[in-house]
């Protein structure tokens, strides 16, 4: 039996993972036609791996949560259907402190 395919980040990329956001149910409240829901452009993700050429602070923070610009997350589908999420290190906004 062959092992599953994996992907190690290179070229200043970080491998991240995140939980899918729960779908909000309808509340039954009437809203104006021109209402638009405020969308957060940032997302908290878990840092799984960092490329060797990333800054030391990222390689030392593997396993911790970081905040990134959500629209810059790249979704890569590997053979076998496994999804891997990557982001370039300069799209990290901050490292979550506990």
mmCIF file of the C-alpha atoms, coordinates in Angstrom:
data_MODEL
# 
_entry.id   MODEL 
# 
loop_
_atom_site.group_PDB 
_atom_site.id 
_atom_site.type_symbol 
_atom_site.label_atom_id 
_atom_site.label_alt_id 
_atom_site.label_comp_id 
_atom_site.label_asym_id 
_atom_site.label_entity_id 
_atom_site.label_seq_id 
_atom_site.pdbx_PDB_ins_code 
_atom_site.Cartn_x 
_atom_site.Cartn_y 
_atom_site.Cartn_z 
_atom_site.occupancy 
_atom_site.B_iso_or_equiv 
_atom_site.pdbx_formal_charge 
_atom_site.auth_seq_id 
_atom_site.auth_comp_id 
_atom_site.auth_asym_id 
_atom_site.auth_atom_id 
_atom_site.pdbx_PDB_model_num 
ATOM 1  C CA . UNK A 1 1  ? 0.000   0.000  0.000  1.00 0.00 ? 1  UNK A CA 1 
ATOM 2  C CA . UNK A 1 2  ? 1.444   3.408  -0.937 1.00 0.00 ? 2  UNK A CA 1 
ATOM 3  C CA . UNK A 1 3  ? 1.592   6.334  1.450  1.00 0.00 ? 3  UNK A CA 1 
ATOM 4  C CA . UNK A 1 4  ? -0.691  9.320  0.956  1.00 0.00 ? 4  UNK A CA 1 
ATOM 5  C CA . UNK A 1 5  ? 0.626   12.285 -0.976 1.00 0.00 ? 5  UNK A CA 1 
ATOM 6  C CA . UNK A 1 6  ? 1.834   15.245 1.085  1.00 0.00 ? 6  UNK A CA 1 
ATOM 7  C CA . UNK A 1 7  ? 3.155   18.695 0.283  1.00 0.00 ? 7  UNK A CA 1 
ATOM 8  C CA . UNK A 1 8  ? 6.008   20.555 1.965  1.00 0.00 ? 8  UNK A CA 1 
ATOM 9  C CA . UNK A 1 9  ? 5.925   24.341 1.484  1.00 0.00 ? 9  UNK A CA 1 
ATOM 10 C CA . UNK A 1 10 ? 8.801   26.091 -0.333 1.00 0.00 ? 10 UNK A CA 1 
ATOM 11 C CA . UNK A 1 11 ? 9.568   29.598 -1.623 1.00 0.00 ? 11 UNK A CA 1 
ATOM 12 C CA . UNK A 1 12 ? 8.456   31.499 1.531  1.00 0.00 ? 12 UNK A CA 1 
ATOM 13 C CA . UNK A 1 13 ? 5.094   29.722 1.777  1.00 0.00 ? 13 UNK A CA 1 
ATOM 14 C CA . UNK A 1 14 ? 3.375   28.582 4.954  1.00 0.00 ? 14 UNK A CA 1 
ATOM 15 C CA . UNK A 1 15 ? 1.143   25.508 5.159  1.00 0.00 ? 15 UNK A CA 1 
ATOM 16 C CA . UNK A 1 16 ? -1.958  26.295 7.210  1.00 0.00 ? 16 UNK A CA 1 
ATOM 17 C CA . UNK A 1 17 ? -5.244  24.730 8.248  1.00 0.00 ? 17 UNK A CA 1 
ATOM 18 C CA . UNK A 1 18 ? -8.512  26.207 9.454  1.00 0.00 ? 18 UNK A CA 1 
ATOM 19 C CA . UNK A 1 19 ? -11.945 25.125 10.564 1.00 0.00 ? 19 UNK A CA 1 
ATOM 20 C CA . UNK A 1 20 ? -14.775 25.854 8.165  1.00 0.00 ? 20 UNK A CA 1 
ATOM 21 C CA . UNK A 1 21 ? -17.058 28.585 9.425  1.00 0.00 ? 21 UNK A CA 1 
ATOM 22 C CA . UNK A 1 22 ? -20.515 27.514 10.548 1.00 0.00 ? 22 UNK A CA 1 
ATOM 23 C CA . UNK A 1 23 ? -23.345 28.566 8.263  1.00 0.00 ? 23 UNK A CA 1 
ATOM 24 C CA . UNK A 1 24 ? -25.530 31.164 9.941  1.00 0.00 ? 24 UNK A CA 1 
ATOM 25 C CA . UNK A 1 25 ? -29.231 30.377 10.088 1.00 0.00 ? 25 UNK A CA 1 
ATOM 26 C CA . UNK A 1 26 ? -31.877 32.832 8.983  1.00 0.00 ? 26 UNK A CA 1 
ATOM 27 C CA . UNK A 1 27 ? -33.158 34.890 11.918 1.00 0.00 ? 27 UNK A CA 1 
ATOM 28 C CA . UNK A 1 28 ? -36.352 36.089 10.277 1.00 0.00 ? 28 UNK A CA 1 
ATOM 29 C CA . UNK A 1 29 ? -35.424 39.763 10.762 1.00 0.00 ? 29 UNK A CA 1 
ATOM 30 C CA . UNK A 1 30 ? -36.287 42.023 7.823  1.00 0.00 ? 30 UNK A CA 1 
ATOM 31 C CA . UNK A 1 31 ? -33.354 44.017 6.497  1.00 0.00 ? 31 UNK A CA 1 
ATOM 32 C CA . UNK A 1 32 ? -33.203 46.902 4.001  1.00 0.00 ? 32 UNK A CA 1 
ATOM 33 C CA . UNK A 1 33 ? -32.610 45.893 0.359  1.00 0.00 ? 33 UNK A CA 1 
ATOM 34 C CA . UNK A 1 34 ? -29.261 47.708 0.310  1.00 0.00 ? 34 UNK A CA 1 
ATOM 35 C CA . UNK A 1 35 ? -27.965 45.948 3.462  1.00 0.00 ? 35 UNK A CA 1 
ATOM 36 C CA . UNK A 1 36 ? -24.664 44.120 3.093  1.00 0.00 ? 36 UNK A CA 1 
ATOM 37 C CA . UNK A 1 37 ? -23.163 41.994 5.827  1.00 0.00 ? 37 UNK A CA 1 
ATOM 38 C CA . UNK A 1 38 ? -19.738 43.126 7.021  1.00 0.00 ? 38 UNK A CA 1 
ATOM 39 C CA . UNK A 1 39 ? -17.184 40.573 5.867  1.00 0.00 ? 39 UNK A CA 1 
ATOM 40 C CA . UNK A 1 40 ? -13.984 40.091 7.833  1.00 0.00 ? 40 UNK A CA 1 
ATOM 41 C CA . UNK A 1 41 ? -11.012 40.045 5.473  1.00 0.00 ? 41 UNK A CA 1 
ATOM 42 C CA . UNK A 1 42 ? -8.775  38.271 8.009  1.00 0.00 ? 42 UNK A CA 1 
ATOM 43 C CA . UNK A 1 43 ? -8.833  34.693 9.294  1.00 0.00 ? 43 UNK A CA 1 
ATOM 44 C CA . UNK A 1 44 ? -7.229  32.851 12.195 1.00 0.00 ? 44 UNK A CA 1 
ATOM 45 C CA . UNK A 1 45 ? -5.472  29.692 10.971 1.00 0.00 ? 45 UNK A CA 1 
ATOM 46 C CA . UNK A 1 46 ? -3.161  27.071 12.461 1.00 0.00 ? 46 UNK A CA 1 
ATOM 47 C CA . UNK A 1 47 ? 0.400   27.103 11.136 1.00 0.00 ? 47 UNK A CA 1 
ATOM 48 C CA . UNK A 1 48 ? 1.303   23.527 10.133 1.00 0.00 ? 48 UNK A CA 1 
ATOM 49 C CA . UNK A 1 49 ? 4.656   24.009 8.391  1.00 0.00 ? 49 UNK A CA 1 
ATOM 50 C CA . UNK A 1 50 ? 6.965   26.738 7.099  1.00 0.00 ? 50 UNK A CA 1 
ATOM 51 C CA . UNK A 1 51 ? 9.336   26.697 4.143  1.00 0.00 ? 51 UNK A CA 1 
ATOM 52 C CA . UNK A 1 52 ? 13.054  26.671 5.007  1.00 0.00 ? 52 UNK A CA 1 
ATOM 53 C CA . UNK A 1 53 ? 13.482  30.176 3.559  1.00 0.00 ? 53 UNK A CA 1 
ATOM 54 C CA . UNK A 1 54 ? 10.764  31.694 5.791  1.00 0.00 ? 54 UNK A CA 1 
ATOM 55 C CA . UNK A 1 55 ? 11.687  33.989 8.649  1.00 0.00 ? 55 UNK A CA 1 
ATOM 56 C CA . UNK A 1 56 ? 12.702  32.265 11.881 1.00 0.00 ? 56 UNK A CA 1 
ATOM 57 C CA . UNK A 1 57 ? 9.643   33.560 13.722 1.00 0.00 ? 57 UNK A CA 1 
ATOM 58 C CA . UNK A 1 58 ? 7.404   31.433 11.489 1.00 0.00 ? 58 UNK A CA 1 
ATOM 59 C CA . UNK A 1 59 ? 9.506   28.277 11.689 1.00 0.00 ? 59 UNK A CA 1 
ATOM 60 C CA . UNK A 1 60 ? 9.511   28.628 15.491 1.00 0.00 ? 60 UNK A CA 1 
ATOM 61 C CA . UNK A 1 61 ? 5.704   29.094 15.619 1.00 0.00 ? 61 UNK A CA 1 
ATOM 62 C CA . UNK A 1 62 ? 4.635   25.880 13.870 1.00 0.00 ? 62 UNK A CA 1 
ATOM 63 C CA . UNK A 1 63 ? 1.570   24.540 15.681 1.00 0.00 ? 63 UNK A CA 1 
ATOM 64 C CA . UNK A 1 64 ? 0.369   27.972 16.794 1.00 0.00 ? 64 UNK A CA 1 
ATOM 65 C CA . UNK A 1 65 ? -2.426  30.173 15.490 1.00 0.00 ? 65 UNK A CA 1 
ATOM 66 C CA . UNK A 1 66 ? -1.677  33.074 13.163 1.00 0.00 ? 66 UNK A CA 1 
ATOM 67 C CA . UNK A 1 67 ? -3.906  35.698 11.535 1.00 0.00 ? 67 UNK A CA 1 
ATOM 68 C CA . UNK A 1 68 ? -3.719  36.004 7.741  1.00 0.00 ? 68 UNK A CA 1 
ATOM 69 C CA . UNK A 1 69 ? -5.398  37.869 4.911  1.00 0.00 ? 69 UNK A CA 1 
ATOM 70 C CA . UNK A 1 70 ? -8.176  35.404 4.011  1.00 0.00 ? 70 UNK A CA 1 
ATOM 71 C CA . UNK A 1 71 ? -8.319  36.153 0.274  1.00 0.00 ? 71 UNK A CA 1 
ATOM 72 C CA . UNK A 1 72 ? -4.649  35.212 -0.169 1.00 0.00 ? 72 UNK A CA 1 
ATOM 73 C CA . UNK A 1 73 ? -5.004  31.591 1.024  1.00 0.00 ? 73 UNK A CA 1 
ATOM 74 C CA . UNK A 1 74 ? -4.252  29.217 -1.866 1.00 0.00 ? 74 UNK A CA 1 
ATOM 75 C CA . UNK A 1 75 ? -6.154  25.906 -1.964 1.00 0.00 ? 75 UNK A CA 1 
ATOM 76 C CA . UNK A 1 76 ? -4.132  23.113 -3.601 1.00 0.00 ? 76 UNK A CA 1 
ATOM 77 C CA . UNK A 1 77 ? -5.804  19.761 -4.340 1.00 0.00 ? 77 UNK A CA 1 
ATOM 78 C CA . UNK A 1 78 ? -3.326  16.887 -4.313 1.00 0.00 ? 78 UNK A CA 1 
ATOM 79 C CA . UNK A 1 79 ? -3.748  13.553 -6.112 1.00 0.00 ? 79 UNK A CA 1 
ATOM 80 C CA . UNK A 1 80 ? -6.253  11.560 -4.117 1.00 0.00 ? 80 UNK A CA 1 
ATOM 81 C CA . UNK A 1 81 ? -8.349  14.650 -3.380 1.00 0.00 ? 81 UNK A CA 1 
ATOM 82 C CA . UNK A 1 82 ? -6.519  15.889 -0.265 1.00 0.00 ? 82 UNK A CA 1 
ATOM 83 C CA . UNK A 1 83 ? -6.670  19.685 0.114  1.00 0.00 ? 83 UNK A CA 1 
ATOM 84 C CA . UNK A 1 84 ? -3.666  21.685 1.317  1.00 0.00 ? 84 UNK A CA 1 
ATOM 85 C CA . UNK A 1 85 ? -3.825  25.394 2.153  1.00 0.00 ? 85 UNK A CA 1 
ATOM 86 C CA . UNK A 1 86 ? -0.803  27.645 1.571  1.00 0.00 ? 86 UNK A CA 1 
ATOM 87 C CA . UNK A 1 87 ? -0.146  31.342 2.072  1.00 0.00 ? 87 UNK A CA 1 
ATOM 88 C CA . UNK A 1 88 ? 2.878   33.501 1.379  1.00 0.00 ? 88 UNK A CA 1 
ATOM 89 C CA . UNK A 1 89 ? 4.545   34.638 4.621  1.00 0.00 ? 89 UNK A CA 1 
ATOM 90 C CA . UNK A 1 90 ? 4.104   38.363 3.909  1.00 0.00 ? 90 UNK A CA 1 
ATOM 91 C CA . UNK A 1 91 ? 0.286   37.968 4.167  1.00 0.00 ? 91 UNK A CA 1 
ATOM 92 C CA . UNK A 1 92 ? 0.537   37.104 7.871  1.00 0.00 ? 92 UNK A CA 1 
ATOM 93 C CA . UNK A 1 93 ? -0.906  39.924 9.975  1.00 0.00 ? 93 UNK A CA 1 
ATOM 94 C CA . UNK A 1 94 ? 0.153   38.556 13.364 1.00 0.00 ? 94 UNK A CA 1 
ATOM 95 C CA . UNK A 1 95 ? 0.907   35.616 15.626 1.00 0.00 ? 95 UNK A CA 1 
ATOM 96 C CA . UNK A 1 96 ? -1.740  34.854 18.271 1.00 0.00 ? 96 UNK A CA 1 
ATOM 97 C CA . UNK A 1 97 ? -0.284  35.017 21.783 1.00 0.00 ? 97 UNK A CA 1 
ATOM 98 C CA . UNK A 1 98 ? -1.783  32.843 24.502 1.00 0.00 ? 98 UNK A CA 1 
# 
